[in-house]
């Protein structure tokens, strides 16, 4: 059965909205990264982005037909899908390391500052790659 054109438009608008929302949060993450001296701003922005990233898979799971796409269309065998999943695992592992070093910083351990900064740069890179691979994987169906 071929979907009607209005169904494609509705699906592509939802997809465009999710890609735009994630891109906007990336801009907030950049702002939070460069304004790290202002802890009253830096901490809430970064925590909000982490919570947003943790909730995004649940949103996508509830709004997409993953069985049809991954199993029926056999996209589970795609290298890009596995690269995206690997990047997501890396992103969440970096978030854990970042939270650990942030807690050490808040306790007054200044030796964690260098780790926290380098993890922040790695997060910017990996999150950008996650957004890029996710945008490539978008299907208008």
Number of C-alpha atoms within 10 A of each C-alpha: 3 4 8 8 9 9 12 14 13 13 16 16 13 14 18 15 12 17 16 14 12 21 16 12 18 17 11 17 23 16 15 20 18 11 13 14 10 10 11 10 13 18 15 12 18 21 14 14 18 18 10 14 17 12 11 12 11 10 11 13 10 9 10 12 11 15 12 11 14 14 11 10 11 11 17 15 11 10 10 15 17 13 15 19 15 12 19 19 12 17 22 17 13 18 18 13 16 20 17 13 22 19 14 16 15 10 9 11 12 12 11 17 15 11 14 20 16 12 18 19 13 15 20 17 12 18 22 16 17 20 19 14 17 18 17 12 13 13 11 14 14
